[in-house]
Amino acid sequence: MPDSSFTQVLPNSAIYILHKDFTSQANVGTGETIIATFQLPINLLNALGVGIRIQMFGIYAANGNGKRIQFFFGATELINNIFNAGSVNNDGGWNVLATIYRTSIGNQIARGNGGKSTTVSYQQAVTTPAEDESQEITIKVVVPSAVASGDVTFKGMIIEVLPNAG
C-alpha cells in the first residue's frame, strides 16, 4: 500500500515528497481502468501559492492496439492530446509532469507536460481546475478503453509539495 502520510505545510518550508507509488499496474480488459490513484489530503493546498508537482510514468505494450491515457486532478483532465487512441503508442514509455498551484479559495492553475517515446512527442497544456481544497482531491491515471489487458502499464507516481515561497 502506498504511503499516504501527511505533514502540515508551513510557509517557507522546504519542498518535500508527499506520496510515492512504484507499484506496477496494467489496464484490465477493454473497459475503463484506473491504473493509479491518490487522495490529496484535505486542506493541503491551504494558502495562496501553495502547490504540488506530480510525476507520473509508465509503458505501452508492444502491439498494434490503439491506446489512450487520461490524467486527472479532481475533475480536470491535465493533458490528453498526445495520449489519445489515434496516436501510435506502442512499445515505449510515457510520462507526465504536472504542477498545480492554488490561486484563490477553490481555484487552481495547472500546467501539464507530457511526452511519449513511441513517436518522440511532447505537449504542454494549461488548465484551471476549480477543486474544493477543504475536501480530498483525487489524482488519477485512467485508461478509458483498451483493446486488450496490459495495453498500458503504470510504473510510478511521485507527488511533491511546493510550499508558498512568500
C-alpha positions as a printed Julia matrix, in Angstrom:
166×3 Matrix{Float64}:
   0.0    0.0     0.0
   1.47   3.4    -0.94
   2.44   5.75    1.87
  -0.22   8.41    2.28
   1.11  10.13    5.39
   0.7   13.9     5.51
   2.65  16.68    7.17
   1.16  20.18    7.5
   2.66  22.69    5.06
   4.08  25.83    6.62
   5.06  28.91    4.6
   8.73  28.98    3.56
   9.25  25.31    4.42
  11.18  23.01    2.12
   9.77  21.02   -0.79
   9.0   17.5     0.35
   7.66  14.25   -1.08
   4.08  13.59   -0.02
   3.5   10.36   -1.93
   5.46   7.73   -3.87
   3.97   4.75   -5.68
   6.04   2.4    -7.83
   3.51  -0.43   -7.92
   3.21  -1.66  -11.49
  -0.44  -1.7   -12.6
  -1.71  -2.53  -16.08
  -5.16  -1.9   -17.51
  -7.54  -4.85  -17.22
  -9.9   -5.78  -20.05
 -11.39  -3.41  -22.58
 -13.35  -1.1   -20.26
 -12.17   1.81  -18.17
  -9.35   1.03  -15.73
  -7.95   3.38  -13.11
  -4.3    2.35  -13.07
  -3.18   4.8   -10.36
  -4.91   6.99   -7.8
  -4.09   9.15   -4.8
  -6.29  11.22   -2.49
  -4.73  14.63   -1.87
  -5.32  15.37    1.83
  -7.91  17.89    2.94
  -6.52  21.46    3.1
  -3.13  20.54    1.68
  -3.48  23.5    -0.7
  -4.21  25.71    2.3
  -2.86  29.08    1.12
  -2.38  31.17   -1.97
   0.68  29.95   -3.87
   0.93  26.52   -2.25
   1.28  23.85   -4.9
   2.08  20.28   -5.82
   4.23  18.71   -8.52
   3.12  15.32   -9.84
   5.33  12.99  -11.86
   3.6   10.01  -13.49
   5.12   7.48  -15.87
   4.66   4.07  -17.44
   4.9    1.97  -20.59
   2.87   0.82  -23.59
   2.6   -2.8   -24.73
   4.42  -3.81  -27.9
   1.38  -4.43  -30.09
  -0.68  -2.6   -32.69
  -3.6   -1.84  -30.38
  -4.93   1.7   -30.03
  -4.24   3.1   -26.55
  -5.39   6.19  -24.65
  -4.43   7.54  -21.22
  -6.06  10.32  -19.17
  -4.54  12.22  -16.23
  -6.85  13.94  -13.75
  -6.59  16.42  -10.9
 -10.09  16.17   -9.45
 -12.49  16.59  -12.37
  -9.92  18.33  -14.62
  -8.02  16.41  -17.27
  -4.49  17.8   -17.12
  -3.19  16.8   -20.56
  -4.5   14.48  -23.25
  -3.83  15.22  -26.92
  -0.7   13.12  -27.31
  -2.17  10.26  -25.29
  -5.25   9.6   -27.44
  -6.1    6.28  -29.06
  -5.47   7.69  -32.55
  -1.77   8.06  -31.77
   0.87   5.43  -32.33
   1.5    4.3   -28.77
   3.41   1.05  -28.99
   6.41  -0.43  -27.2
   7.67   2.68  -25.45
   7.32   4.86  -22.42
   5.04   7.73  -21.42
   5.43  10.41  -18.78
   3.6   13.42  -17.4
   4.83  16.22  -15.17
   2.09  18.46  -13.78
   2.37  21.44  -11.45
  -0.73  22.78   -9.71
  -0.93  25.94   -7.58
  -3.76  27.38   -5.53
  -4.75  30.8    -6.91
  -7.7   31.52   -4.58
 -10.17  29.56   -2.48
 -11.5   26.75   -4.67
  -9.37  27.71   -7.69
  -6.1   26.43   -9.03
  -3.89  26.78  -12.09
  -2.25  23.7   -13.56
   0.46  23.18  -16.14
   0.85  19.71  -17.56
   3.75  18.49  -19.68
   3.61  15.1   -21.32
   5.72  13.0   -23.58
   5.92   9.58  -25.11
   8.88   7.8   -26.58
   6.89   5.9   -29.19
   6.79   8.87  -31.57
   9.01  11.25  -29.6
   6.06  13.54  -28.97
   5.75  16.27  -26.37
   2.85  18.51  -25.35
   2.03  21.03  -22.67
  -1.3   22.42  -21.52
  -2.54  24.96  -19.0
  -5.85  24.31  -17.23
  -7.76  25.99  -14.41
  -9.19  23.4   -12.02
 -11.81  24.53   -9.51
 -11.48  21.95   -6.77
 -12.64  22.41   -3.17
  -9.44  22.24   -1.08
 -11.49  21.53    2.07
 -12.21  18.08    0.57
  -9.85  15.34   -0.58
  -8.9   15.81   -4.24
  -8.43  12.7    -6.36
  -5.38  12.46   -8.6
  -5.65   9.57  -11.02
  -4.36   7.94  -14.19
  -7.12   6.35  -16.28
  -7.15   4.09  -19.34
 -10.69   4.88  -20.6
 -10.78   1.96  -23.02
  -8.33  -0.52  -24.48
  -8.25  -3.36  -26.96
  -6.68  -5.82  -24.52
  -5.47  -6.17  -20.94
  -1.93  -4.9   -20.46
  -2.01  -2.32  -23.28
  -0.95   0.42  -20.81
   1.05  -0.09  -17.61
   1.55   2.46  -14.84
   5.05   2.32  -13.33
   5.27   5.27  -10.96
   3.9    8.44   -9.37
   5.7   10.94   -7.17
   3.86  13.88   -5.61
   5.87  16.73   -4.09
   4.51  19.6    -2.04
   5.66  23.07   -3.14
   5.17  25.39   -0.16
   4.3   29.03   -0.55
   7.53  30.9    -1.16
   6.16  34.19    0.02
